[in-house]
Amino acid sequence: MEIDMVTHVEPFVRARSDSWLTSEGPTHKRSLIVEGEQGWIERNGQRKPMPAAMLAHERAQYAIYGLMRLVSLQDKDASWAPGFLPDRLIARHPLAPETILGFDTDARLAWATNRIPAVNGSAIVDQRFEFSGEMENGGVRWPQRLTIAEGGEPYFDLRLKSFAVQS
């Protein structure tokens, strides 16, 4: 199933993703909204609170965008340390799960791993992000493709058509 999506993320603060089946168009969109400690799902113009377990999962998922920027590791109470191999960095941020960031031979972010709450709250799951391709806007380079595997199984595959940095 293919979906189209428009997403706005202010790392660690808010995120909104509007998505729809490509075959149906945006008139049938579903919105996922995270604002700090709160979250909602909107469908057909109706907004409902996001279940707590789903909110914990989504907040941990969206946190990767802040960690990918690396500059967030200068935030208060954030830190980083070299990984056990020279191409790795251990990222710690109070609003994100501890994450290992992996870099390719050109020092570009290639992958990340961490552990997050399952969407249904039943367990903690291992996840691995893979990053490939590159887009640039406003002096920011960003992966064109992001895939996520949870528990070793494919979970999410995002291919950007456009990317814009807003101040």
Summary of the structure (lengths in Angstrom):
residues: 167
radius of gyration: 16.1
end to end distance: 33.5
largest distance: 49.2
contacts: 444
relative contact order: 0.11
helix: 14%
strand: 50%
